[in-house]
């Protein structure tokens, strides 16, 4: 009788391998985050054409970068379409799927 064994891995190590394989230039990750933020703004702008109440008078879409040298972090923020709980569960941490 065949035995079924589970595949085990350390997700962090796999993500580092994938990131290093896909992104030859270390700064590409930042371009991806900025591009995603811009896409979120574009998506909300598009949705607001048929449903103006989504934005009201606030049609000044922005992508903001904040650098905290002490904490060694870069924060990318936008006021675009955002993500609901379902989107976060479905998409956050998903590799190789674009929507």
N, C-alpha and C positions, 0 to 999 in steps of 0.2 A: 504494500500500500504506500502511496506517495505521501510524503510529509510536507506540509506547507509551513514555511518559515517567513517571518516578516523581514522586510528590508529595513535596515537601520542606518541612520546617517546623522551627522551633526549639521543641522540646517545652516548655521552660521558659516561653517567652512565651505559648504556648497555654494552659498551666496557669494562668498569672496571669490571662489573659482569662477563662477559664472560672470560676475562683474569684471574681473580681470581679463576674462576671455572676450567679452563683448565690448568692453570699453578700453581701447588701446591708450587713449588719453585720459588721464585721471580727472580732468575738468568736465568731461562729457556728462557726468552725472548731474552737474549743476545746470547745464544746458537742458537736460531732460526735465528737471524740476521746473525751470522757468517756462519751458514749452508747455508742460502740463498746466501750469497756472494760467498761461495765455489762452490755452484751449478752454479752460473753465470759464474765463471771461467771455470768449467768443460764443460759447454755448449759451450762456445766460443772455447775452445780447440777442442771439438768434431766437431763443424762447420768448423773450420779452416783446418781440415783434407781434406775436399773436396773443400774448398775455401781458400787457403793460404793467399790471399790478405786481409782477414779479420784481420789478426794479423801482417803481414809483418814479420819483424825480432823480434818483441816484443812478445816472447813466455814465458816471465817470469810473469806468473799470480800470483797475490798477493791479499791477504785480509789484510787490515790494520785497526787497532783500534787506535783511538785517544781519549784521555781523557782530558777534559777541566774542571778542578776542580772549577775554578771561575764561569763558566757558568753552572756547574753541568750537563755536557753533555758527552755522549759517542757517538762517530761517528764510524760507520762501513763502510768502503769503499773498493771497489774492482775494478779491471780492466777487469771484465768479460763481458758477452754479453750485459748487459745494458737493458734499457727499453725504448721503443719508446712511443710516445704520446698515441697510442691506448692501449698499455699494461698498462700504468699508469691509464688510464680511466677504463679499464676492471678489473684490479687487485688490485690497491692501495685502501686500505680500505675495501677489500672484506674478509669476514670471512668464514672459513670452506670450502675453495676451494683450491686445490693444483694443480699445473701445472707442 
